[in-house]
Amino acid sequence: MDRRGLAWLGCGFLVVLLVLIGCSGTLATPEPVTLVFAHSPDPSGSYELWAQQFHDLHPHITLELTTDRSAPGVDVMMATPFELAGFLDAGAILDLSTFIEQSEALDRTEFYPAALDIFRSQGRQWALPFGVDMMMVYFNRDLFDQVGAPYPTVGWTWSDFLARAVEVTRPGADVFGYAMQYEGEAAIFEPLMLIYQRGGGIFDSLDAPTRVTFDEPLNIEAMEFYAGLVHTHHVVPTAEEAQRLGRPYPWRGVLDGRFGMWTLMFSERGGELWEFPWQMNWGIVPMPKDAAAGTLALADGLFVSAGTDYPAEAWLWIEFLSEQTPPFAIPARTSLASSAEFERRVGAEVAEVARAAIADAILVNPQLLQFEAELGALAQAFAQIRSGETPPDMALGAAQEWADR
């Protein structure tokens, strides 16, 4: 190429450069964008920190944070799988499948498969899982030390659980080995976990349930063990004794040092989300196992609103968030769950327990909501079993008969 050709090429390059450069002499920047992100309450301040870090990476994008999903203009929101069907019916969320397929930074195999699948429907991915919360067993080391009993450990069994509860229990002093749940959703989740650990189940399928199976023999066996904790071994208080231990039950007794063990979600460890943090020397282990290991779990997902004006920027924010360690839950990304950052946030011992527990997580399928009436009958059966007024086989049989009518 001669000099004249080089000169014309240089002029062409100059024209392109002038288009990209403004009067100030700097490269043109993207138009400012503001995203509204609705998240769960977070006293740790993590989302504020992440919003600032994200803004530093993408100066043209500013995050507005809210805990109100009904706030106007929400672009990205955190929600559970139970809300997925409603979102789809209302056309309220974007399909993230294409974003995921085209992303160079995100690897689907880094997520726990069950956590990813719970946000799939119609063959499409509607949210990225962020955190997984699950039921754990906590224990009061101080009470175990008082009687010289060994602590619960990862991989323990029902037999181990019962032995520990017996060693710690002192009914005359209103000290019990275990705080059975008598009220609320936990009073349903607790016996359900025993049923699945025994090898039973209350549905013909957890993935695509079509009918309930309350009175299966393994379910009855699990509930006989459950009732025996109160009425045979007396390692938990009766309903009348529970009232004496103060309200709210059982948390008043937990704080007062009257329970050796209790079940609670992973996110509530140490009383971080309570008004009063735990003062006792506490420990944590996965649920004990019998024929199988299993723990009911819930997941939070990151959704993009169908009404957003900035889907590409919303995806960038979701992608960034998925690389962070949740403030209280177990990370849905295996790389984060095994990371030094997770250990730093929760402690090495707690992190080890979380990794062991999540391997046996049973994520609650939103399709189970269609059996709300049947589950109400099952909850009544559980209450009768706890009280001792009805044997497990009769209570579960009556619930099954009601469901079949």
ABEGO torsion letter per residue (X at the ends): XBAAAAAAAAAAAAAAAAAABBAAGBBBBBBBBBBBBBBBBBAAGAAAAAAAAAAAABAABBBBBBABAABBGBABBBBBAAAAAAAAAAGABBBAAAAAAABAABBAAABBAAAAAAABBGGBBABBBABBBBBBBBBBAAAAAAAGBBBBBBGBBAAAAAAAAAAABBAAAGBBABBBBABEAAAAAAAAAAAAAAGBBABABAABBABBBAABAAAAAAAAAAAAAAAAAGABBBAAAAAAAEOBOAAAAAAAGABABBBBBAAABGGAABABBBABBBBBBBBBBBABBBBBBBBBBBBBBAABABAAAAAAAAAAAAABBBAABBBABAAAAABAAAAAAAEAAAAAAAAAAAAABBBBBAAAAAAAAAAAAAAAAAAAAAAGABBAAAAAAAAAAAAAX
